């Protein structure tokens, strides 16, 4: 029976499905906003389907206990197991900053402008205040956990550069403020990139969407659990 299955085929099919759906969204819709929404939905569905159940992925704003809101983020990966509240108001999701693991912008093509745009969106989340309380356990209390650095990235189908990965992309990724630095990116038709030890690595072979998904899961595993939120810091807004 095992000879009838191929892991390589399963992983290839996952990528091919994502690339084809992104291509159909690009070709089927004329209005840029509708086209963008369709592409965003493809990436969201990928993460909603394949990330472990402890994680959720949605389009959302992020808020902190000071009442400061981020820009709207196309894809927010956040904790649901330990998050005490997620607001939905008029169809918009609002997520506490402490619950956020990763943020991504989903666009049609990667170029310098889109890299800068994604960096600014990431910075609008990373600048938010995140509380962290000591964690009680059966044997005592663990000290408050330092909030992890939020993963950020850019997800596209195509690249406006030829070749898609080269000096122009590297220059765009290394420009800008540190709070906006992107860790991961996927250009489904060409490859993916990842920031490791301060330098970007670009991979053009393989199945980019699947490779990106696996790398994101690996980084989420390394992040472990979000800090224990100080819910009373938010409760003060009730008065």
DAKA-V230228 format. One record per residue. N is the residue number from 1. RES is the residue in one small letter. SS is DSSP state (@ for helix, = for strand, . for the rest). PHI is phi in radians with two decimals (999 if undefined). PSI is psi in degrees with one decimal (999 if undefined). Layout:
[[N RES SS PHI PSI] [N RES SS PHI PSI]]
This chain:
[[1 x . 999 -38.4] [2 x @ -1.09 -26.7] [3 x @ -1.19 -12.0] [4 x @ -1.50 -8.0] [5 x . -1.93 151.9] [6 x . -2.47 114.7] [7 x @ -1.11 -38.8] [8 x @ -1.03 -40.2] [9 x @ -1.17 -42.3] [10 x @ -1.06 -44.8] [11 x @ -1.19 -37.3] [12 x @ -1.14 -41.3] [13 x @ -1.11 -35.6] [14 x @ -1.07 -48.8] [15 x @ -1.10 -47.1] [16 x @ -1.04 -37.4] [17 x @ -1.10 -44.2] [18 x @ -1.13 -46.8] [19 x @ -1.09 -42.1] [20 x @ -1.15 -40.4] [21 x @ -1.19 -38.0] [22 x @ -1.12 -40.0] [23 x @ -1.12 -40.2] [24 x @ -1.16 -38.4] [25 x @ -1.11 -39.8] [26 x @ -1.17 -38.1] [27 x @ -1.48 -26.4] [28 x @ -1.54 -25.8] [29 x . -1.99 132.5] [30 x . -1.53 -35.0] [31 x . -1.29 127.2] [32 x @ -1.01 -38.6] [33 x @ -1.15 -42.9] [34 x @ -1.16 -41.3] [35 x @ -1.07 -42.2] [36 x @ -1.15 -41.2] [37 x @ -1.09 -39.4] [38 x @ -1.15 -42.1] [39 x @ -1.13 -42.9] [40 x @ -1.01 -41.5] [41 x @ -1.12 -34.4] [42 x @ -1.11 -46.8] [43 x @ -1.17 -40.7] [44 x @ -1.06 -43.8] [45 x @ -1.11 -37.9] [46 x @ -1.02 -48.8] [47 x @ -1.26 -39.2] [48 x @ -1.10 -31.7] [49 x @ -1.46 -36.6] [50 x @ -1.94 -15.4] [51 x . -1.23 149.8] [52 x . -0.96 154.2] [53 x . -1.11 -22.2] [54 x . -1.18 -17.6] [55 x = -1.81 147.8] [56 x = -2.16 157.0] [57 x = -2.37 125.3] [58 x = -2.64 161.2] [59 x = -1.34 134.9] [60 x = -2.86 164.6] [61 x = -1.73 153.1] [62 x = -2.01 139.6] [63 x = -2.24 149.8] [64 x . -2.00 176.5] [65 x . -1.23 -10.5] [66 x . -1.50 -4.0] [67 x . 1.49 15.2] [68 x . -1.60 134.8] [69 x = -1.91 145.2] [70 x . -1.37 173.6] [71 x . -1.13 166.2] [72 x . -1.22 133.3] [73 x = -1.95 131.8] [74 x = -1.04 -47.1] [75 x = -2.35 115.2] [76 x = -1.96 122.9] [77 x = -1.71 122.4] [78 x = -2.48 164.0] [79 x = -1.40 137.5] [80 x . -2.04 -18.9] [81 x . -1.21 -39.3] [82 x . -1.98 5.2] [83 x . -1.46 120.2] [84 x . -1.29 -20.9] [85 x . -2.72 142.0] [86 x = -2.33 119.9] [87 x = -1.55 143.8] [88 x = -2.22 117.9] [89 x = -2.33 120.7] [90 x . 0.93 40.4] [91 x . 1.39 3.1] [92 x = -1.89 133.9] [93 x = -1.56 139.2] [94 x = -2.23 122.8] [95 x = -2.10 133.6] [96 x = -1.14 142.7] [97 x @ -1.01 -34.3] [98 x @ -1.10 -23.0] [99 x @ -1.53 -5.8] [100 x = -1.51 130.0] [101 x = -1.75 -39.7] [102 x = -2.71 153.0] [103 x = -2.38 139.7] [104 x = -2.41 146.4] [105 x = -1.77 139.6] [106 x = -2.02 115.4] [107 x . -2.30 171.1] [108 x . -1.25 -46.1] [109 x = -2.39 152.4] [110 x = -1.67 135.2] [111 x . -2.75 178.8] [112 x @ -1.07 -39.7] [113 x @ -1.12 -40.2] [114 x @ -1.26 -34.1] [115 x @ -1.10 -46.4] [116 x @ -1.06 -42.2] [117 x @ -1.05 -47.3] [118 x @ -1.13 -36.8] [119 x @ -1.11 -42.4] [120 x @ -1.16 -38.1] [121 x @ -1.11 -43.5] [122 x @ -1.07 -42.9] [123 x @ -1.10 -32.8] [124 x @ -1.17 -21.4] [125 x @ -1.58 -44.6] [126 x @ -1.17 -23.1] [127 x . -1.36 -9.8] [128 x . -1.27 150.0] [129 x . -1.34 135.4] [130 x . -2.14 122.7] [131 x . -1.42 162.8] [132 x . -2.75 122.7] [133 x . -1.85 156.0] [134 x . -1.03 150.1] [135 x = -1.94 111.3] [136 x = -1.20 145.6] [137 x = -2.58 175.6] [138 x . -1.03 -31.7] [139 x . -1.71 3.7] [140 x = 2.60 -133.8] [141 x = -2.44 128.1] [142 x = -1.41 144.8] [143 x . -1.13 158.8] [144 x . -1.00 136.8] [145 x . -1.47 137.1] [146 x . -1.18 124.9] [147 x . -1.00 132.6] [148 x . -1.24 156.5] [149 x . -1.17 130.3] [150 x . -1.31 127.1] [151 x = -1.19 140.4] [152 x = -2.43 153.9] [153 x = -2.95 -175.6] [154 x = -2.38 132.0] [155 x = -2.11 124.5] [156 x = -2.48 172.3] [157 x . -1.64 -47.7] [158 x = -2.10 174.5] [159 x = -2.17 141.9] [160 x . -1.46 -3.9] [161 x . -1.73 151.7] [162 x . -2.38 107.6] [163 x . -1.26 158.5] [164 x . -1.13 -33.1] [165 x . -2.01 122.8] [166 x . -3.13 -160.2] [167 x @ -1.03 -42.4] [168 x @ -1.03 -42.5] [169 x @ -1.17 -43.7] [170 x @ -1.07 -39.9] [171 x @ -1.12 -42.3] [172 x @ -1.15 -42.0] [173 x @ -1.19 -32.6] [174 x @ -1.57 -4.6] [175 x . -1.48 169.1] [176 x . 1.55 179.9] [177 x . -1.42 156.0] [178 x @ -1.08 -36.3] [179 x @ -1.13 -16.2] [180 x @ -1.77 2.3] [181 x . -1.02 132.6] [182 x . -1.63 136.1] [183 x . -1.65 -37.0] [184 x = -2.39 151.0] [185 x = -2.73 151.0] [186 x = -2.30 126.2] [187 x = -1.95 95.7] [188 x . -0.97 -32.5] [189 x . -1.43 -9.6] [190 x . -2.32 -35.4] [191 x = 2.81 -166.2] [192 x = -2.49 163.9] [193 x = -2.35 157.2] [194 x = -2.60 139.7] [195 x = -1.59 120.6] [196 x = -2.41 125.1] [197 x . 0.94 39.8] [198 x . 1.46 0.8] [199 x = -2.30 150.7] [200 x = -1.59 135.3] [201 x = -1.94 135.0] [202 x = -2.02 129.0] [203 x = -2.11 121.5] [204 x . -1.88 -13.9] [205 x . -1.60 174.8] [206 x . 1.40 -158.2] [207 x . -1.98 100.0] [208 x @ -1.00 -43.9] [209 x @ -1.12 -42.1] [210 x @ -1.19 -41.6] [211 x @ -1.10 -42.0] [212 x @ -1.06 -46.7] [213 x @ -1.01 -45.7] [214 x @ -1.14 -40.5] [215 x @ -1.16 -39.2] [216 x @ -1.09 -45.3] [217 x @ -1.07 -41.1] [218 x @ -1.08 -40.3] [219 x @ -1.27 -33.8] [220 x @ -1.15 -38.6] [221 x @ -1.06 -40.4] [222 x @ -1.21 -26.5] [223 x @ -1.28 -25.2] [224 x . 1.14 -135.6] [225 x . -1.82 148.4] [226 x . -1.13 160.4] [227 x . -1.21 162.7] [228 x . -1.32 116.1] [229 x . -1.24 141.7] [230 x . -1.52 92.8] [231 x @ -1.15 -27.6] [232 x @ -1.18 -25.1] [233 x @ -1.16 -29.9] [234 x @ -1.46 -33.4] [235 x @ -1.10 -22.5] [236 x @ -1.11 -19.0] [237 x @ -1.32 -4.7] [238 x @ -1.33 -17.6] [239 x . -1.76 999]]
